[in-house]
Structure formats: C-alpha cells, structure tokens
Amino acid sequence: MHFIIVFFISMFPLIELRGAIPYAVAQGLPLVPSYIIAIIGNMLPVPVIFLFARKVLEWGADKPVIGGFRIPIKIETICSTQ
C-alpha cells in the first residue's frame, strides 16, 4: 500500500520525487524499489501533459487564472538567423 502512495506522491507537481522518496524512507520501504516506483510515477504524466498542455492553455486563454500563463512568442523570432 505504501508503494502506491509513493507512486501517487511522485505524480504531484512541486512535490514529485522530493516528497515521494523521503516518504518511502520514513515508512521504512526499501530504497531502490521505492526510487524506481517514484521515477515511473514521475514520468507517467509527461506524455499526457505534453499532448494536452497547449489545448488547456488555449481553452483557458480568456480565463483570468489560466490566461496569465500564455506568452505569445513566435518560433521564427527565436530561430531566425541573420
């Protein structure tokens, strides 16, 4: 049961591995399996975030909480060679 908690703690932003591994050590779980489970739990949300982050930001562009994170930068401006 504690391994499942380690897995879910490692999925939360800002807490991630910084919270999951100390939790596992405090619960007396073996370090290597806890580390592997925390890494897997930390990497699992990445494809979902990668695929849907732009859609969420576009949806929330007119909402005051989400809209403030939108920064309009053109790729051509960053990659231009002069």
PDB file of N, CA, C and O in Angstrom, chain B, residues numbered from 101:
ATOM      1  N   MET B 101       0.820  -1.198   0.000  1.00  0.00           N
ATOM      2  CA  MET B 101       0.000   0.000   0.000  1.00  0.00           C
ATOM      3  C   MET B 101       0.865   1.263   0.000  1.00  0.00           C
ATOM      4  O   MET B 101       0.524   2.248  -0.654  1.00  0.00           O
ATOM      5  N   HIS B 102       1.977   1.235   0.728  1.00  0.00           N
ATOM      6  CA  HIS B 102       2.839   2.415   0.783  1.00  0.00           C
ATOM      7  C   HIS B 102       3.522   2.675  -0.572  1.00  0.00           C
ATOM      8  O   HIS B 102       3.817   3.821  -0.910  1.00  0.00           O
ATOM      9  N   PHE B 103       3.770   1.612  -1.339  1.00  0.00           N
ATOM     10  CA  PHE B 103       4.349   1.805  -2.660  1.00  0.00           C
ATOM     11  C   PHE B 103       3.375   2.551  -3.574  1.00  0.00           C
ATOM     12  O   PHE B 103       3.800   3.360  -4.398  1.00  0.00           O
ATOM     13  N   ILE B 104       2.097   2.291  -3.438  1.00  0.00           N
ATOM     14  CA  ILE B 104       1.089   3.001  -4.234  1.00  0.00           C
ATOM     15  C   ILE B 104       1.059   4.476  -3.842  1.00  0.00           C
ATOM     16  O   ILE B 104       0.917   5.346  -4.702  1.00  0.00           O
ATOM     17  N   ILE B 105       1.189   4.753  -2.567  1.00  0.00           N
ATOM     18  CA  ILE B 105       1.229   6.142  -2.112  1.00  0.00           C
ATOM     19  C   ILE B 105       2.473   6.842  -2.649  1.00  0.00           C
ATOM     20  O   ILE B 105       2.404   7.998  -3.068  1.00  0.00           O
ATOM     21  N   VAL B 106       3.611   6.145  -2.638  1.00  0.00           N
ATOM     22  CA  VAL B 106       4.844   6.699  -3.216  1.00  0.00           C
ATOM     23  C   VAL B 106       4.622   7.016  -4.691  1.00  0.00           C
ATOM     24  O   VAL B 106       5.042   8.067  -5.174  1.00  0.00           O
ATOM     25  N   PHE B 107       3.964   6.110  -5.402  1.00  0.00           N
ATOM     26  CA  PHE B 107       3.678   6.302  -6.822  1.00  0.00           C
ATOM     27  C   PHE B 107       2.853   7.570  -7.047  1.00  0.00           C
ATOM     28  O   PHE B 107       3.182   8.378  -7.915  1.00  0.00           O
ATOM     29  N   PHE B 108       1.791   7.745  -6.274  1.00  0.00           N
ATOM     30  CA  PHE B 108       0.920   8.901  -6.468  1.00  0.00           C
ATOM     31  C   PHE B 108       1.552  10.206  -5.980  1.00  0.00           C
ATOM     32  O   PHE B 108       1.328  11.257  -6.579  1.00  0.00           O
ATOM     33  N   ILE B 109       2.328  10.154  -4.914  1.00  0.00           N
ATOM     34  CA  ILE B 109       3.019  11.364  -4.458  1.00  0.00           C
ATOM     35  C   ILE B 109       3.973  11.856  -5.539  1.00  0.00           C
ATOM     36  O   ILE B 109       4.093  13.061  -5.758  1.00  0.00           O
ATOM     37  N   SER B 110       4.646  10.938  -6.212  1.00  0.00           N
ATOM     38  CA  SER B 110       5.615  11.342  -7.243  1.00  0.00           C
ATOM     39  C   SER B 110       4.946  11.933  -8.474  1.00  0.00           C
ATOM     40  O   SER B 110       5.626  12.530  -9.309  1.00  0.00           O
ATOM     41  N   MET B 111       3.626  11.784  -8.611  1.00  0.00           N
ATOM     42  CA  MET B 111       2.908  12.356  -9.753  1.00  0.00           C
ATOM     43  C   MET B 111       2.499  13.808  -9.523  1.00  0.00           C
ATOM     44  O   MET B 111       2.195  14.511 -10.487  1.00  0.00           O
ATOM     45  N   PHE B 112       2.482  14.276  -8.280  1.00  0.00           N
ATOM     46  CA  PHE B 112       2.036  15.635  -7.986  1.00  0.00           C
ATOM     47  C   PHE B 112       3.108  16.652  -8.332  1.00  0.00           C
ATOM     48  O   PHE B 112       4.263  16.491  -7.937  1.00  0.00           O
ATOM     49  N   PRO B 113       2.742  17.703  -9.068  1.00  0.00           N
ATOM     50  CA  PRO B 113       3.716  18.756  -9.351  1.00  0.00           C
ATOM     51  C   PRO B 113       4.208  19.412  -8.052  1.00  0.00           C
ATOM     52  O   PRO B 113       3.469  19.501  -7.072  1.00  0.00           O
ATOM     53  N   LEU B 114       5.412  19.848  -8.062  1.00  0.00           N
ATOM     54  CA  LEU B 114       6.117  20.502  -6.959  1.00  0.00           C
ATOM     55  C   LEU B 114       6.548  19.543  -5.850  1.00  0.00           C
ATOM     56  O   LEU B 114       7.569  19.782  -5.204  1.00  0.00           O
ATOM     57  N   ILE B 115       5.806  18.479  -5.617  1.00  0.00           N
ATOM     58  CA  ILE B 115       6.210  17.511  -4.589  1.00  0.00           C
ATOM     59  C   ILE B 115       7.106  16.461  -5.231  1.00  0.00           C
ATOM     60  O   ILE B 115       8.246  16.265  -4.810  1.00  0.00           O
ATOM     61  N   GLU B 116       6.593  15.799  -6.233  1.00  0.00           N
ATOM     62  CA  GLU B 116       7.289  14.818  -7.057  1.00  0.00           C
ATOM     63  C   GLU B 116       8.231  13.922  -6.256  1.00  0.00           C
ATOM     64  O   GLU B 116       7.846  13.371  -5.224  1.00  0.00           O
ATOM     65  N   LEU B 117       9.453  13.781  -6.731  1.00  0.00           N
ATOM     66  CA  LEU B 117      10.418  12.888  -6.081  1.00  0.00           C
ATOM     67  C   LEU B 117      10.917  13.451  -4.759  1.00  0.00           C
ATOM     68  O   LEU B 117      11.352  12.708  -3.879  1.00  0.00           O
ATOM     69  N   ARG B 118      10.850  14.795  -4.627  1.00  0.00           N
ATOM     70  CA  ARG B 118      11.293  15.415  -3.375  1.00  0.00           C
ATOM     71  C   ARG B 118      10.434  14.991  -2.189  1.00  0.00           C
ATOM     72  O   ARG B 118      10.891  15.010  -1.046  1.00  0.00           O
ATOM     73  N   GLY B 119       9.204  14.615  -2.462  1.00  0.00           N
ATOM     74  CA  GLY B 119       8.328  14.165  -1.390  1.00  0.00           C
ATOM     75  C   GLY B 119       8.168  12.661  -1.344  1.00  0.00           C
ATOM     76  O   GLY B 119       8.008  12.083  -0.269  1.00  0.00           O
ATOM     77  N   ALA B 120       8.211  12.020  -2.508  1.00  0.00           N
ATOM     78  CA  ALA B 120       7.951  10.583  -2.582  1.00  0.00           C
ATOM     79  C   ALA B 120       9.073   9.762  -1.944  1.00  0.00           C
ATOM     80  O   ALA B 120       8.802   8.824  -1.194  1.00  0.00           O
ATOM     81  N   ILE B 121      10.300  10.098  -2.230  1.00  0.00           N
ATOM     82  CA  ILE B 121      11.416   9.312  -1.705  1.00  0.00           C
ATOM     83  C   ILE B 121      11.578   9.493  -0.192  1.00  0.00           C
ATOM     84  O   ILE B 121      11.768   8.500   0.510  1.00  0.00           O
ATOM     85  N   PRO B 122      11.511  10.720   0.336  1.00  0.00           N
ATOM     86  CA  PRO B 122      11.548  10.828   1.803  1.00  0.00           C
ATOM     87  C   PRO B 122      10.370  10.127   2.486  1.00  0.00           C
ATOM     88  O   PRO B 122      10.527   9.573   3.574  1.00  0.00           O
ATOM     89  N   TYR B 123       9.188  10.147   1.852  1.00  0.00           N
ATOM     90  CA  TYR B 123       8.047   9.422   2.416  1.00  0.00           C
ATOM     91  C   TYR B 123       8.360   7.917   2.481  1.00  0.00           C
ATOM     92  O   TYR B 123       8.089   7.261   3.488  1.00  0.00           O
ATOM     93  N   ALA B 124       8.930   7.386   1.400  1.00  0.00           N
ATOM     94  CA  ALA B 124       9.252   5.955   1.367  1.00  0.00           C
ATOM     95  C   ALA B 124      10.271   5.599   2.442  1.00  0.00           C
ATOM     96  O   ALA B 124      10.141   4.576   3.114  1.00  0.00           O
ATOM     97  N   VAL B 125      11.285   6.444   2.603  1.00  0.00           N
ATOM     98  CA  VAL B 125      12.302   6.186   3.623  1.00  0.00           C
ATOM     99  C   VAL B 125      11.679   6.268   5.017  1.00  0.00           C
ATOM    100  O   VAL B 125      11.993   5.453   5.885  1.00  0.00           O
ATOM    101  N   ALA B 126      10.803   7.241   5.236  1.00  0.00           N
ATOM    102  CA  ALA B 126      10.155   7.392   6.541  1.00  0.00           C
ATOM    103  C   ALA B 126       9.243   6.206   6.864  1.00  0.00           C
ATOM    104  O   ALA B 126       9.046   5.873   8.033  1.00  0.00           O
ATOM    105  N   GLN B 127       8.692   5.574   5.837  1.00  0.00           N
ATOM    106  CA  GLN B 127       7.828   4.413   6.049  1.00  0.00           C
ATOM    107  C   GLN B 127       8.617   3.113   6.162  1.00  0.00           C
ATOM    108  O   GLN B 127       8.042   2.055   6.420  1.00  0.00           O
ATOM    109  N   GLY B 128       9.923   3.190   5.971  1.00  0.00           N
ATOM    110  CA  GLY B 128      10.762   2.004   6.098  1.00  0.00           C
ATOM    111  C   GLY B 128      10.763   1.114   4.865  1.00  0.00           C
ATOM    112  O   GLY B 128      11.084  -0.071   4.956  1.00  0.00           O
ATOM    113  N   LEU B 129      10.409   1.669   3.722  1.00  0.00           N
ATOM    114  CA  LEU B 129      10.403   0.891   2.479  1.00  0.00           C
ATOM    115  C   LEU B 129      11.820   0.779   1.934  1.00  0.00           C
ATOM    116  O   LEU B 129      12.645   1.659   2.182  1.00  0.00           O
ATOM    117  N   PRO B 130      12.116  -0.283   1.200  1.00  0.00           N
ATOM    118  CA  PRO B 130      13.446  -0.411   0.583  1.00  0.00           C
ATOM    119  C   PRO B 130      13.681   0.729  -0.413  1.00  0.00           C
ATOM    120  O   PRO B 130      12.779   1.104  -1.162  1.00  0.00           O
ATOM    121  N   LEU B 131      14.886   1.266  -0.414  1.00  0.00           N
ATOM    122  CA  LEU B 131      15.182   2.475  -1.179  1.00  0.00           C
ATOM    123  C   LEU B 131      15.131   2.260  -2.692  1.00  0.00           C
ATOM    124  O   LEU B 131      14.516   3.061  -3.396  1.00  0.00           O
ATOM    125  N   VAL B 132      15.752   1.216  -3.203  1.00  0.00           N
ATOM    126  CA  VAL B 132      15.824   1.023  -4.661  1.00  0.00           C
ATOM    127  C   VAL B 132      14.449   0.788  -5.283  1.00  0.00           C
ATOM    128  O   VAL B 132      14.130   1.452  -6.269  1.00  0.00           O
ATOM    129  N   PRO B 133      13.609  -0.127  -4.760  1.00  0.00           N
ATOM    130  CA  PRO B 133      12.273  -0.262  -5.345  1.00  0.00           C
ATOM    131  C   PRO B 133      11.432   1.019  -5.217  1.00  0.00           C
ATOM    132  O   PRO B 133      10.657   1.350  -6.114  1.00  0.00           O
ATOM    133  N   SER B 134      11.594   1.726  -4.107  1.00  0.00           N
ATOM    134  CA  SER B 134      10.862   2.985  -3.924  1.00  0.00           C
ATOM    135  C   SER B 134      11.304   4.013  -4.957  1.00  0.00           C
ATOM    136  O   SER B 134      10.482   4.735  -5.520  1.00  0.00           O
ATOM    137  N   TYR B 135      12.601   4.071  -5.198  1.00  0.00           N
ATOM    138  CA  TYR B 135      13.146   5.003  -6.182  1.00  0.00           C
ATOM    139  C   TYR B 135      12.615   4.682  -7.578  1.00  0.00           C
ATOM    140  O   TYR B 135      12.212   5.587  -8.308  1.00  0.00           O
ATOM    141  N   ILE B 136      12.609   3.417  -7.951  1.00  0.00           N
ATOM    142  CA  ILE B 136      12.122   3.011  -9.282  1.00  0.00           C
ATOM    143  C   ILE B 136      10.641   3.330  -9.430  1.00  0.00           C
ATOM    144  O   ILE B 136      10.223   3.843 -10.469  1.00  0.00           O
ATOM    145  N   ILE B 137       9.846   3.039  -8.417  1.00  0.00           N
ATOM    146  CA  ILE B 137       8.409   3.325  -8.474  1.00  0.00           C
ATOM    147  C   ILE B 137       8.174   4.831  -8.540  1.00  0.00           C
ATOM    148  O   ILE B 137       7.288   5.282  -9.266  1.00  0.00           O
ATOM    149  N   ALA B 138       8.948   5.610  -7.798  1.00  0.00           N
ATOM    150  CA  ALA B 138       8.796   7.065  -7.831  1.00  0.00           C
ATOM    151  C   ALA B 138       9.168   7.634  -9.199  1.00  0.00           C
ATOM    152  O   ALA B 138       8.502   8.546  -9.688  1.00  0.00           O
ATOM    153  N   ILE B 139      10.220   7.109  -9.819  1.00  0.00           N
ATOM    154  CA  ILE B 139      10.616   7.570 -11.155  1.00  0.00           C
ATOM    155  C   ILE B 139       9.522   7.258 -12.168  1.00  0.00           C
ATOM    156  O   ILE B 139       9.181   8.109 -12.990  1.00  0.00           O
ATOM    157  N   ILE B 140       8.976   6.062 -12.120  1.00  0.00           N
ATOM    158  CA  ILE B 140       7.896   5.684 -13.046  1.00  0.00           C
ATOM    159  C   ILE B 140       6.682   6.578 -12.823  1.00  0.00           C
ATOM    160  O   ILE B 140       6.087   7.060 -13.787  1.00  0.00           O
ATOM    161  N   GLY B 141       6.307   6.805 -11.569  1.00  0.00           N
ATOM    162  CA  GLY B 141       5.179   7.674 -11.271  1.00  0.00           C
ATOM    163  C   GLY B 141       5.421   9.106 -11.698  1.00  0.00           C
ATOM    164  O   GLY B 141       4.485   9.807 -12.082  1.00  0.00           O
ATOM    165  N   ASN B 142       6.662   9.547 -11.635  1.00  0.00           N
ATOM    166  CA  ASN B 142       7.002  10.897 -12.041  1.00  0.00           C
ATOM    167  C   ASN B 142       6.963  11.061 -13.555  1.00  0.00           C
ATOM    168  O   ASN B 142       6.616  12.134 -14.047  1.00  0.00           O
ATOM    169  N   MET B 143       7.312  10.017 -14.302  1.00  0.00           N
ATOM    170  CA  MET B 143       7.354  10.096 -15.764  1.00  0.00           C
ATOM    171  C   MET B 143       6.013   9.797 -16.420  1.00  0.00           C
ATOM    172  O   MET B 143       5.797  10.190 -17.567  1.00  0.00           O
ATOM    173  N   LEU B 144       5.126   9.129 -15.743  1.00  0.00           N
ATOM    174  CA  LEU B 144       3.858   8.730 -16.331  1.00  0.00           C
ATOM    175  C   LEU B 144       3.005   9.895 -16.836  1.00  0.00           C
ATOM    176  O   LEU B 144       2.428   9.772 -17.916  1.00  0.00           O
ATOM    177  N   PRO B 145       2.890  11.016 -16.123  1.00  0.00           N
ATOM    178  CA  PRO B 145       2.050  12.105 -16.623  1.00  0.00           C
ATOM    179  C   PRO B 145       2.663  12.916 -17.762  1.00  0.00           C
ATOM    180  O   PRO B 145       1.960  13.711 -18.386  1.00  0.00           O
ATOM    181  N   VAL B 146       3.946  12.740 -18.049  1.00  0.00           N
ATOM    182  CA  VAL B 146       4.625  13.573 -19.047  1.00  0.00           C
ATOM    183  C   VAL B 146       3.969  13.511 -20.423  1.00  0.00           C
ATOM    184  O   VAL B 146       3.717  14.571 -20.997  1.00  0.00           O
ATOM    185  N   PRO B 147       3.674  12.335 -20.993  1.00  0.00           N
ATOM    186  CA  PRO B 147       3.034  12.325 -22.316  1.00  0.00           C
ATOM    187  C   PRO B 147       1.662  13.008 -22.320  1.00  0.00           C
ATOM    188  O   PRO B 147       1.306  13.676 -23.291  1.00  0.00           O
ATOM    189  N   VAL B 148       0.905  12.847 -21.258  1.00  0.00           N
ATOM    190  CA  VAL B 148      -0.409  13.486 -21.181  1.00  0.00           C
ATOM    191  C   VAL B 148      -0.255  15.004 -21.137  1.00  0.00           C
ATOM    192  O   VAL B 148      -0.969  15.725 -21.833  1.00  0.00           O
ATOM    193  N   ILE B 149       0.670  15.482 -20.325  1.00  0.00           N
ATOM    194  CA  ILE B 149       0.915  16.922 -20.245  1.00  0.00           C
ATOM    195  C   ILE B 149       1.415  17.442 -21.582  1.00  0.00           C
ATOM    196  O   ILE B 149       0.977  18.497 -22.039  1.00  0.00           O
ATOM    197  N   PHE B 150       2.318  16.721 -22.208  1.00  0.00           N
ATOM    198  CA  PHE B 150       2.874  17.140 -23.490  1.00  0.00           C
ATOM    199  C   PHE B 150       1.796  17.253 -24.561  1.00  0.00           C
ATOM    200  O   PHE B 150       1.813  18.188 -25.362  1.00  0.00           O
ATOM    201  N   LEU B 151       0.861  16.311 -24.580  1.00  0.00           N
ATOM    202  CA  LEU B 151      -0.172  16.305 -25.612  1.00  0.00           C
ATOM    203  C   LEU B 151      -1.275  17.333 -25.371  1.00  0.00           C
ATOM    204  O   LEU B 151      -1.824  17.875 -26.330  1.00  0.00           O
ATOM    205  N   PHE B 152      -1.607  17.610 -24.125  1.00  0.00           N
ATOM    206  CA  PHE B 152      -2.786  18.421 -23.850  1.00  0.00           C
ATOM    207  C   PHE B 152      -2.509  19.792 -23.249  1.00  0.00           C
ATOM    208  O   PHE B 152      -3.455  20.554 -23.048  1.00  0.00           O
ATOM    209  N   ALA B 153      -1.275  20.139 -22.955  1.00  0.00           N
ATOM    210  CA  ALA B 153      -0.987  21.422 -22.315  1.00  0.00           C
ATOM    211  C   ALA B 153      -1.397  22.597 -23.201  1.00  0.00           C
ATOM    212  O   ALA B 153      -2.010  23.546 -22.713  1.00  0.00           O
ATOM    213  N   ARG B 154      -1.074  22.552 -24.483  1.00  0.00           N
ATOM    214  CA  ARG B 154      -1.433  23.651 -25.377  1.00  0.00           C
ATOM    215  C   ARG B 154      -2.942  23.809 -25.476  1.00  0.00           C
ATOM    216  O   ARG B 154      -3.445  24.932 -25.472  1.00  0.00           O
ATOM    217  N   LYS B 155      -3.671  22.703 -25.564  1.00  0.00           N
ATOM    218  CA  LYS B 155      -5.130  22.771 -25.655  1.00  0.00           C
ATOM    219  C   LYS B 155      -5.729  23.378 -24.400  1.00  0.00           C
ATOM    220  O   LYS B 155      -6.676  24.161 -24.478  1.00  0.00           O
ATOM    221  N   VAL B 156      -5.189  23.024 -23.247  1.00  0.00           N
ATOM    222  CA  VAL B 156      -5.698  23.593 -21.990  1.00  0.00           C
ATOM    223  C   VAL B 156      -5.407  25.084 -21.933  1.00  0.00           C
ATOM    224  O   VAL B 156      -6.263  25.860 -21.507  1.00  0.00           O
ATOM    225  N   LEU B 157      -4.220  25.499 -22.351  1.00  0.00           N
ATOM    226  CA  LEU B 157      -3.890  26.920 -22.339  1.00  0.00           C
ATOM    227  C   LEU B 157      -4.726  27.709 -23.335  1.00  0.00           C
ATOM    228  O   LEU B 157      -5.130  28.835 -23.043  1.00  0.00           O
ATOM    229  N   GLU B 158      -4.994  27.134 -24.515  1.00  0.00           N
ATOM    230  CA  GLU B 158      -5.857  27.812 -25.480  1.00  0.00           C
ATOM    231  C   GLU B 158      -7.278  27.916 -24.952  1.00  0.00           C
ATOM    232  O   GLU B 158      -7.931  28.945 -25.126  1.00  0.00           O
ATOM    233  N   TRP B 159      -7.761  26.861 -24.310  1.00  0.00           N
ATOM    234  CA  TRP B 159      -9.101  26.882 -23.731  1.00  0.00           C
ATOM    235  C   TRP B 159      -9.193  27.935 -22.623  1.00  0.00           C
ATOM    236  O   TRP B 159     -10.209  28.619 -22.494  1.00  0.00           O
ATOM    237  N   GLY B 160      -8.152  28.059 -21.842  1.00  0.00           N
ATOM    238  CA  GLY B 160      -8.180  28.968 -20.711  1.00  0.00           C
ATOM    239  C   GLY B 160      -7.619  30.340 -20.986  1.00  0.00           C
ATOM    240  O   GLY B 160      -7.396  31.107 -20.050  1.00  0.00           O
ATOM    241  N   ALA B 161      -7.382  30.676 -22.244  1.00  0.00           N
ATOM    242  CA  ALA B 161      -6.777  31.964 -22.578  1.00  0.00           C
ATOM    243  C   ALA B 161      -7.622  33.139 -22.092  1.00  0.00           C
ATOM    244  O   ALA B 161      -7.069  34.171 -21.712  1.00  0.00           O
ATOM    245  N   ASP B 162      -8.937  33.007 -22.095  1.00  0.00           N
ATOM    246  CA  ASP B 162      -9.796  34.106 -21.660  1.00  0.00           C
ATOM    247  C   ASP B 162     -10.159  34.025 -20.176  1.00  0.00           C
ATOM    248  O   ASP B 162     -10.898  34.871 -19.673  1.00  0.00           O
ATOM    249  N   LYS B 163      -9.653  33.033 -19.488  1.00  0.00           N
ATOM    250  CA  LYS B 163      -9.923  32.884 -18.063  1.00  0.00           C
ATOM    251  C   LYS B 163      -8.789  33.537 -17.265  1.00  0.00           C
ATOM    252  O   LYS B 163      -7.620  33.369 -17.611  1.00  0.00           O
ATOM    253  N   PRO B 164      -9.116  34.270 -16.216  1.00  0.00           N
ATOM    254  CA  PRO B 164      -8.081  35.058 -15.538  1.00  0.00           C
ATOM    255  C   PRO B 164      -6.962  34.236 -14.897  1.00  0.00           C
ATOM    256  O   PRO B 164      -5.825  34.703 -14.844  1.00  0.00           O
ATOM    257  N   VAL B 165      -7.245  33.044 -14.417  1.00  0.00           N
ATOM    258  CA  VAL B 165      -6.207  32.266 -13.736  1.00  0.00           C
ATOM    259  C   VAL B 165      -5.276  31.601 -14.730  1.00  0.00           C
ATOM    260  O   VAL B 165      -4.058  31.644 -14.556  1.00  0.00           O
ATOM    261  N   ILE B 166      -5.819  30.993 -15.759  1.00  0.00           N
ATOM    262  CA  ILE B 166      -5.011  30.270 -16.740  1.00  0.00           C
ATOM    263  C   ILE B 166      -4.447  31.221 -17.787  1.00  0.00           C
ATOM    264  O   ILE B 166      -3.324  31.026 -18.253  1.00  0.00           O
ATOM    265  N   GLY B 167      -5.193  32.227 -18.158  1.00  0.00           N
ATOM    266  CA  GLY B 167      -4.795  33.128 -19.228  1.00  0.00           C
ATOM    267  C   GLY B 167      -3.498  33.862 -18.984  1.00  0.00           C
ATOM    268  O   GLY B 167      -2.816  34.231 -19.940  1.00  0.00           O
ATOM    269  N   GLY B 168      -3.133  34.085 -17.733  1.00  0.00           N
ATOM    270  CA  GLY B 168      -1.908  34.812 -17.429  1.00  0.00           C
ATOM    271  C   GLY B 168      -0.641  34.056 -17.771  1.00  0.00           C
ATOM    272  O   GLY B 168       0.430  34.661 -17.812  1.00  0.00           O
ATOM    273  N   PHE B 169      -0.719  32.751 -18.018  1.00  0.00           N
ATOM    274  CA  PHE B 169       0.458  31.955 -18.315  1.00  0.00           C
ATOM    275  C   PHE B 169       0.797  31.934 -19.792  1.00  0.00           C
ATOM    276  O   PHE B 169       1.826  31.381 -20.179  1.00  0.00           O
ATOM    277  N   ARG B 170      -0.032  32.514 -20.607  1.00  0.00           N
ATOM    278  CA  ARG B 170       0.174  32.466 -22.051  1.00  0.00           C
ATOM    279  C   ARG B 170       1.155  33.545 -22.465  1.00  0.00           C
ATOM    280  O   ARG B 170       0.932  34.726 -22.197  1.00  0.00           O
ATOM    281  N   ILE B 171       2.235  33.151 -23.113  1.00  0.00           N
ATOM    282  CA  ILE B 171       3.245  34.079 -23.581  1.00  0.00           C
ATOM    283  C   ILE B 171       3.351  33.918 -25.093  1.00  0.00           C
ATOM    284  O   ILE B 171       3.826  32.888 -25.570  1.00  0.00           O
ATOM    285  N   PRO B 172       2.916  34.923 -25.853  1.00  0.00           N
ATOM    286  CA  PRO B 172       2.981  34.790 -27.319  1.00  0.00           C
ATOM    287  C   PRO B 172       4.401  35.015 -27.833  1.00  0.00           C
ATOM    288  O   PRO B 172       4.890  36.145 -27.848  1.00  0.00           O
ATOM    289  N   ILE B 173       5.048  33.957 -28.245  1.00  0.00           N
ATOM    290  CA  ILE B 173       6.392  34.023 -28.822  1.00  0.00           C
ATOM    291  C   ILE B 173       6.340  33.295 -30.155  1.00  0.00           C
ATOM    292  O   ILE B 173       5.837  32.175 -30.243  1.00  0.00           O
ATOM    293  N   LYS B 174       6.856  33.931 -31.174  1.00  0.00           N
ATOM    294  CA  LYS B 174       6.891  33.302 -32.485  1.00  0.00           C
ATOM    295  C   LYS B 174       8.185  32.502 -32.605  1.00  0.00           C
ATOM    296  O   LYS B 174       9.258  32.970 -32.226  1.00  0.00           O
ATOM    297  N   ILE B 175       8.065  31.306 -33.131  1.00  0.00           N
ATOM    298  CA  ILE B 175       9.232  30.442 -33.317  1.00  0.00           C
ATOM    299  C   ILE B 175      10.226  31.079 -34.287  1.00  0.00           C
ATOM    300  O   ILE B 175      11.437  30.934 -34.123  1.00  0.00           O
ATOM    301  N   GLU B 176       9.714  31.784 -35.294  1.00  0.00           N
ATOM    302  CA  GLU B 176      10.603  32.400 -36.274  1.00  0.00           C
ATOM    303  C   GLU B 176      11.517  33.426 -35.602  1.00  0.00           C
ATOM    304  O   GLU B 176      12.668  33.584 -36.008  1.00  0.00           O
ATOM    305  N   THR B 177      11.019  34.119 -34.586  1.00  0.00           N
ATOM    306  CA  THR B 177      11.812  35.114 -33.888  1.00  0.00           C
ATOM    307  C   THR B 177      12.971  34.475 -33.147  1.00  0.00           C
ATOM    308  O   THR B 177      14.073  35.023 -33.114  1.00  0.00           O
ATOM    309  N   ILE B 178      12.725  33.326 -32.556  1.00  0.00           N
ATOM    310  CA  ILE B 178      13.758  32.640 -31.773  1.00  0.00           C
ATOM    311  C   ILE B 178      14.786  31.983 -32.695  1.00  0.00           C
ATOM    312  O   ILE B 178      15.983  32.016 -32.411  1.00  0.00           O
ATOM    313  N   CYS B 179      14.325  31.390 -33.793  1.00  0.00           N
ATOM    314  CA  CYS B 179      15.202  30.601 -34.648  1.00  0.00           C
ATOM    315  C   CYS B 179      15.755  31.369 -35.852  1.00  0.00           C
ATOM    316  O   CYS B 179      16.405  30.766 -36.707  1.00  0.00           O
ATOM    317  N   SER B 180      15.521  32.652 -35.942  1.00  0.00           N
ATOM    318  CA  SER B 180      15.965  33.372 -37.139  1.00  0.00           C
ATOM    319  C   SER B 180      17.481  33.517 -37.131  1.00  0.00           C
ATOM    320  O   SER B 180      18.102  33.719 -36.087  1.00  0.00           O
ATOM    321  N   THR B 181      18.053  33.409 -38.317  1.00  0.00           N
ATOM    322  CA  THR B 181      19.494  33.604 -38.491  1.00  0.00           C
ATOM    323  C   THR B 181      19.696  34.837 -39.342  1.00  0.00           C
ATOM    324  O   THR B 181      19.105  34.973 -40.413  1.00  0.00           O
ATOM    325  N   GLN B 182      20.528  35.724 -38.860  1.00  0.00           N
ATOM    326  CA  GLN B 182      20.755  36.970 -39.602  1.00  0.00           C
ATOM    327  C   GLN B 182      22.186  37.102 -39.995  1.00  0.00           C
ATOM    328  O   GLN B 182      22.564  38.088 -40.627  1.00  0.00           O
TER     329      GLN B 182
END
